[in-house]
Structures are given as structure tokens and as C-alpha cells.
Amino acid sequence: MLLQSLQVFGNLVEAVVSLFLDHEKITKALDKSKGTIRIKTYFSQEALIVTCDPENVHYIMTSNFSRYHKGPEWRKRLDIFGDHGVFNSDFEEWKSQIKTIRDFLSHKKFHQLTEKTIPGIIKNQLVPVLEHISKQNAAVDLQDLFKRYTFDFASIISTGFNPKTLCIEFPEIPFSNAMDDACEAIFYRHIMPESWWKLQRWLGIGKERKYSNSIKTVDEFAMKQISIRRAILSKSMKIMEVEEEESFNLLNLYFSGHEISGAALTDEKIIKDNLIGFIFATEDTSRTALSWFFWLISQNPSVEMKIREELRRNLPQEEDKEGRVFWHLDELNRLVYLHAALCESLRLFPPAPFEIRTPMHEDSLPSGQNVNPNTPVIVCSYAMGRMAWIWGDDCEEFKPERWITEDGGIKHYPQHKFLAFNARPRVCLGKTVAFALMKAVAATVIHNFEVQVLKNHRMKPKLSISLGMKNGLFAKVKSRLK
């Protein structure tokens, strides 16, 4: 009876939080306070700072990076990513881990891998699924579809295997579903009393129950991939048994030693932490961004028409025997307007709606607030894209033109103003890959299909550390082939 009462109380608390603490309310509060607010909560000894002021962001994320770390509070709340991976590490450990990832992503073999893998998934998996949906005249959750696309890609480059979750059978994706549950629970860990979510964890109730299950699912997935890779390298498992797609992958890099990483890595915990963080970062950012992009162009048909015209004007229109058109990744770099539209979508709906940093010592922000090691500083990138004093009076509009220079190139805004890919030195290393993933899908779908989002479909961001759509993105897809 007590357990049930606690469960009901926990659900009530979460419902109240969802009602009064959403992205729009935070944005309005920051706008009224010129970009920075101090919030004192009943469950914290210290107030927390919420800011979207670019001067504060530059101060914290770039010019004084060494003073602001993720810290133990971050790792405690995001323990699904472990202690030693790029996602949760700080200082020298972070530098050591990030070097391998950076060198892996910049290697010529990685570029060859992406040039082969992305078009392959689109041609052999995504388009057949869309054509099937078109023939069935059925609605599909595009957010789920993009999750499958990016997860299959992330799996290939990190483990060498394609799980082929993007198919007409729509199989379960335990890893991605578990990460979605975990990201939602982590959000509530930041706004609820620590004693409360720890009690939920101990009792196995509420979002903490899902979170505990998520850690188990994610760890099991990672350790299975590690075991398979070790067996292949030791010749105790034939490659054909697991249908390996690529030998150049992140796990091979860790286990075999390479010109990139040097000697082989033997600590499986470090490998596991980095594998989980790498797959999550690769698949979550692009699928979230693609979902909001397609919703935005559904609300702005003139933008979709301009993208179609740019595709017709700048890219070859060679059709395959079914009448479909596909392009190489390097050809997509000619698409200035499409790139601008994706940037505009990321401005309004950044995949990571906020970042948290903790000062190591007492400090004062450019906006005047004093902080100390007990003061969490939350950088709200979602609100930043909606501040008229940063982006102009038309900041709420979806306007790709703001990203195009007078001579027709891409306008580059400073990272502390456009935080979709974080800021140096923690800038996202996979930015180029993310744009390749997004451009390839956007160009293929817009040219070959009509996407009609269902009428009266309620769009609302999920309360999570990842800005997914709470209700998905349900749409009908119709082939444009003659």
C-alpha cells in the first residue's frame, strides 16, 4: 500500500512538473529577464542559474572552459554513460578519449565508409520502406523511421554490423528505446529532489524503474557487441555468422590497435562507455533534427518548393529503372538552401535543449550573477533560438534565408550563439557526419516523395535531455514517381 501511494505521489509530481516547467515557459521567463534567471528551489541548498545569454555561454563553454566542468553531479545523473567515456569525462581523461574519436572520424577510411554506408541504407532500406508505406496508404511515425535510419548507421560505423531495424517489419530497437526512457528520467533527475529520485530508484518505481531497466538493456547491448568483436578477432567466430558489413569500425580500432589510437585498449569498461556514448550521439542528434525539419517544412510549403527547385537546378537527375533519383554525398554539398533550412531547424529545435556546467571555484558571470561549486549553470539552447534580441524580431519564424550570405554562401554564426553542436573545445566532432545523414535523407525524400503530416497532429517537445517529439511525427507518404 505504501509503495502504491509513493508511486501515485511520484506520478503527481511529474504531472505538475510537466504542467509548469516546459520549454516555452522557460523561454518566456528568460526573455523577460534578458536572458538569465536565478531559480531557488525548495529541494536545493543553492539556487541554480538558467541562461541563454551568448556572453555567458561564451564565457562558460569557451573562454573559461577549464573553470566549468561537467563534474560529479553530471556523472551521477547521467550514469548510464559510465565514468570513463567522452560523454561524462573531464580534463585529461576527456582529452585522451576525445583524441581517438577525433582521429577516427577524420580518417580517410571513415570518409569512404560514410560515402558508402549512408547512400546504401537510403537506397536499400529507407526508400523501399517508404514505397511500401506509400502503396499501403498508411500513416507512419517519421520520428521512428529516422531513429531506425540513424541507429543502423551508428551501428555499422561503431561495430561493423547493420542490425537492419529499418525494414517493413519495424522490429523493436531495445538500445534506442532504452536510451529514450533514460533521457526522460535524467531530465527529471535535474528538477526533482535528489532524495526523491534516489528513493524511487531504491523502491524500483516511477521513471527510475525504467531508468534501471535502461541501464541493463544498454549495457547488455554494448557487452554483446564487444564479445562478438573479440570472438571475431580471436578467430573463434566466423564473420559470416554475424554478417559483418565493415572492418573499419570503432570497436576494431579499440581492440586491434591502429595508427590512430596506438596500442590496443584492454579496459572493457572504457570501451563500453565510449561505445554507448558514440552510438547515442550519432543516432540521437540527426534523427531528432530530421523529425523537426520535416515538421517545419510541412508547415512552410514554400521552403519545400525552394528545396525541390534547388535539387532540380544543381544536381544530376539520372533516374534508376524504377524512376527514382539518388545522389552521392559530395554532390549534396552544392545545396546551399537545404543546408540553410537544416541550420534554421536546428536553431529552433536543437537536439540537446540545454547543457549543464558547474564552476570549480567561485566566479561571476558576464551577466553579473555570482556562482560557486554548488551552483549548477544551465545553458538553455532552446530558448536562445527564440530571443528577439539575439536573432531579431522574426526569431520565431522558420526562415532559411537568415543563413545565406549576399553572395549566396552559408552564413556562419558564432558557436555561442548557435549551440546546436555545442561550442569549442567540446564542439561536436560528428557535425559533418550529422549534416551528411540529414542532407541525404532530406534530398531523397523531398525529391521522390510527398510527405503529408496528419492534420490536427499535436506537436510538443518531450521533457527530456533530448528534444524528441512527445507524440511522434505521424504522416502519410506518397511517391512522386510518374
N, C-alpha and C positions, 0 to 999 in steps of 0.2 A: 504493500500500500504506500509506504514511504517512497519507494522507488518510482511508482507511478506518479505520485504527487510532484516529485522533483522533475520528472520528465515533462509533465504538464506546465510546471513553472518555467522550465527552460524553453519550451516552445513559445510560451507567452512573452518571455524576454526577447527572444529572437524576432517575434512578430512586431513588438514595439520598436525594436531597433530598425527593422525593415521599413516601418512606417515613418519614422522621424529622421533616419540617417541614411538618405540615399544620395546619389551623386549630384542631383540637381539642387538639393537643399544645401549641400556643402558648397557648391558653386556659387549660389546666391549669397551665402554668408561671406565667402571670400571676396566677392565683388563689392559688397557693402563695406568691407573692412580694408579695401585697397590691397588685397592680395595675401594678407597674413592675419591669422587669428590665433589666440591662445585659449585652449579649452581646459577647464578644470573639471575633472570627473570625480565622482564620489569614491571610486574604487582605486584611485591612484594617488600616491603621495605627491607627485609632481604634475603640473599641467603639461599638456603636450602642445606643440606648435604645429599648425597646419598652414602651409604656404603654397602659393603659385607665383610668387614674385620672381621674375627671371634673375634679379640681382641676388636674391637669396639662393636660388638654385645654382647659379654660377659659383657663388661663394662656397657652398656645401659640396657640390659634386665635382668641381674642377679646381679652382684656385686654392682651396683649403681641404682637398681630398684626404690628406693624411690625418687631419683632425677629426674627420667624421667617418666612422666605420659602421659596418653592419652590426657587429658586436654580439654578445651572448644573448641579448633579448631577441634579436632577429633569429639566431640559430635555434633558440628554444621554441619559438613559434613556428618555424619552418623546418622542423627536424626531419621531415620526410626527405629532404635533400642531403641529409647527413652533415658531418662536421668538416669533411676534407675536400669536397668538390668546389668547383668555381663558384657555384651559386651562393654558398654560405661562408666561404673563407675570406680572410682579410690579410692585408700586408704581404709578408714574404711568401706565405703559403699560397696566397692568391696569385702572386706573380709567377710562382713556379707552375701552378696548374694552368694558368691562362696562356703561358708560352706554348705549351703543347697544342692547345686548342687553336691558337692563332696560326701556328705553323701548319697544322693540319688543314685548316680552311684556306690557307694561301698557297698550298702546294699545287703544282700543275696537274697532278693526278686527281686532285679533288675537283678542279675545274672540269676536267674531262669526265669525271663521274657525274657531276650535276648536268652537264650538257647532254649526257646520255639518259640519265635517270628521269629527270623531270618530264621531257617530251615523251618518254616511254610510258610513264604512269598515265599521262594525259591521253595518249593515243590508245593504249591497250586496256585501260581501266576506266578512267573518268568518262570519256566520250561514249563508250559502249553503255555505261550505266545511264547516262543522260538520254541516250537514244531509246533505251528500254523504257525509261520513265515517260518520255515523250509519246511513245506508242501506246502506253497504258493510260495516258491522260490522267496520271496520278499526281498528287502533291508529294513533295519530298522536302525534308528538312535540309536546306543547303548548308547550314552550320554543321550538321552531322556529316554531310558529304565532304566538306572541306577538311573536317577533322580526320577522316579516313585518308584523304589525299596526302595531307601533311604527315600523318603518322607513318604511312607506308614509306614515304621519302625519308623521314627521320630514321626509321628502322634500317633501311638499306645503307645509308651512309655511316651509321653508327655500329651496326652489327654485321652487315653484309647480306642480310636476308630480307626479302619482301614478304610480309605477312598477308598481303593481298586482302586487306579489310575493305578496300574499295571495290566492291563487286555487287551484283544484283541481289545476292543473298543477305547482304548487310549483317555480317556476323558481329557478335559482341567484341568490344575493344577494352578488355579489362584494365590495361595500363592507363589509357586516356580517360576512361570513366572514373577510375580511382583518383587520378590527378584532379579532375573536375570537382569531385567531392572534397578532396584535400584543400584545394584553393578556397573553396567556400568556407570550410571550417577555419582556415588560417585567418580569413578576414574577421570572423567573429572573435578569434583569439586576440585580435588587436583592439577590440572595442568592449569586450566583456572583462569582468574582473578575472585576474589570473587564478584566484582561488576557485572561481566558479567553473572555468573550463577544465581545470585540473580535477575538480570533483566529478565533473561529467566523464572525464577520461577514466577515473578510478572506478566509477559505477558502470561504465560502459553504456552511456545513454546519450541521446541528442547527436549533434554533429560530431562530437568526439568519438562516438562509436563508429561512425562512418570513417572518420579520420584514421582510427586504429586499423580498420579493415583495409583502408587505402594503403597505409604503410606496408602491410603484409603483402598485398597484391603487387605493389610496385617493386618491393624487394625481391619477391619470388620471380617476377618477370626478369629483372636485371640479373639475378644469380643464374637463372636458366640460360640466358644468353651468354653469360660468362663461361658457364660449364660447357656449353656447346662449342664455343670458340676454343677453349682449352683442349677439348677432345679432338677437334679437327687438327689443331696444331701438333698434337701428340700422335696423330695418325690413327687414333683408336676409333674415329668416326669418319665414314666416307662423306665427302662433300655432297654427293648426290642424295644422301639420306635427308638433308635439310635444305636442299635446293638453294645453295649459295648463289647470290647474284653478283657480288663484287668482292674481290680480295682486298682492295684498298678501302679500309674502314677504320673507325676509331678503335675498336677492340683489337684488331690486328696490330695497330700502332702501339698500343699499350703492352701487349703480350710478346711481340716479336722483337721489339727494339727497332729503331729506324733512324735515318739521318735527321729526322725531325726531333724525336724525343730522346734519342740516345739509347741507353740501356733499357731492357725490358723492365716493366713495372711489376712488382710481385705482390704488392699490398692490394688484395681484392676489395677491401673497404673503400680505398681511394678510387679504384676503378669503378666500383658500383655507384658511388656518389656522383662521379663525373658522368657516367652513362645515363643515370636518371635525369640529372640536370640538363645534359646535352639534348636528349630526346625531347624533354618538356619544352625547352627554349626553342627548339627547331620547329616543333609542330604547333605549339600553342599560339605563338605570335602571328604566324601567317594565316592560320585558319580563322582566328578571331578578326584579324584585319580584313580578310576576304569577305566574311559574313557581313560586316558593317558596310563595306564597299558596295556590295550588291544591293543591300537595302537602300543605301543612299542614291545609287543610280536609278533604282526603281521609283524613287520619289523625285528624281530630276531627269526625265527622259531626254532633255536637250543635251545633257552631258553624255548619255549613252550614244546618241546620234553622232556627236562630235568624235567619240572614240571609234565608232564604226567607220566614219569618214577617214580618220587618220589611218586606220588599218588598211583601208582600200587604197589610200593615196601613197603610203610609204612602204608597204610590204608586198612581196610577191603573192599572187593569187592562184597558185598552182593547186588544183583540186586532185584528190585521190579518186579511185574508181567509184567511191560512194558519194563523191561530190563535196567531201569535207576538205577544209584547209587547215594545215598545221605549219608552224614556223620553228626555225632554230632559235635558241635563246639569244644568240648575238644579234639576230635581226630585230628582236624586241627592244633593243637599246635605242632604236630610232624613234620610239613612240614617246615623245615629249608630253603630249596631253594626257596619255594614260598614266605616265609616271606622276604627273602633277595631280591627277584625280586620286591616285592612291595616297599620295602625301596629304592631300586635303582630308581624305577619310581618316588617316592616322592622326591628324591634328585634332579632329573632333572626337575620335574614338580610339585613343591609344590603348594597345593591348594590356599594358600594365597601368592602371588608372592612378596608382600612387607608388611612391618609393619612400622607404623609412631609413633614416640615418640617426645615429646617436653621437653627440660630441664626446671626445675623450676627456676634455677639460672644460672649464668654464669659458664661455665665449659670448660674443654679441653679434647678432646677425645684422646685415646692412639695413634691414627694416627697423632695427632698434631693439628687438626682443633679446633678453638675456637668456642663455641656455646653460645647462650643466650636464654632467654624465647621466643624470636621471631624467633628462628631458628628451623624449622622442621627438624628432622633427619629421613630419610627414609632408612630402612634396607631392602635391596633387596635380598630375599632368592632365587629367580630365578637365579640371577647372581652368587650367592655363589656356587651353584652346578656346575657351569661351569668354575671355576677358577682353572687353572692347578697348581698354587702354593698352593692350598688348597687340591685338590683331585688327583693331579698327571696329567701327560701328556695325560692319557686316560680318562680325565674327561668328554668328550663329548660322550663316549661310554656307552651303556646300558650294564652294567657288574655286575650282581648279586653277582658274586664271591667276590667282594670287601667287602661284608657284612658277609662273612663266615670266621670263625677263622680256624686255622690249625687243631684243634681237632673237627671241624665240627659243632661248635655252631654259634650263631649270634654275630657278632662283633658290639659293641656299641660305637658310636661316640658321642662326647660331643654335647649338645643341641645347643651351639652357633656356631657349625659347620654344624649341620643338623637341620634346623629350621622348618621343615615341621609341627611340633606340638608345635611351639613356644618354649620358654625357661622358666625355673623357675624364679619367682614364678607364672608366667602366663602360665605355660605349660598346654596344652590341657588336660582336665580331661577325655575326651572321647577317648583317644588314644587306649585303649584296645578294646573298642566297635568298633571303626573305623576299626581296624585290623580284628576283627571278621566279620564285614559286608563285608569287601573286600575279605578275605580268603574264606568265604563261597561261594560267587559268583564265584570267580576265579576258585576254585577247581571244583565246579559243572559244570560250563560252559566248561572249558578246557577238563574235562573228558568225558562229554556227547555230546559235540558239536564241530563242526569245525567252526571257525569264519574267514571269508574272507573279509577284508576291501576292499571296492571298489577301483579299480585301478584309478590312477590319482585323487584320492580324496585329495583336498588341505587341509593340516593340518596347522592351525595357531592359536596361543593363542589369546583369546579375550582380548581387552584392558579393563580391569575390575579389581576390587579388588579381584575377584575370578578367578582363572586361568582356565576358561572353554575353550572349543574349539569353535572358531568362527563359523565354518561351520558344527558342529556336527561330529559324527563318524558313517558314513553310511557303513554298512556291510551286507553280506549275512551270514545266519547261517544255517548250515546243521547238522542234527542229526548223531551221530556216532553209534547209536544203530544198531545191526545186524538185 
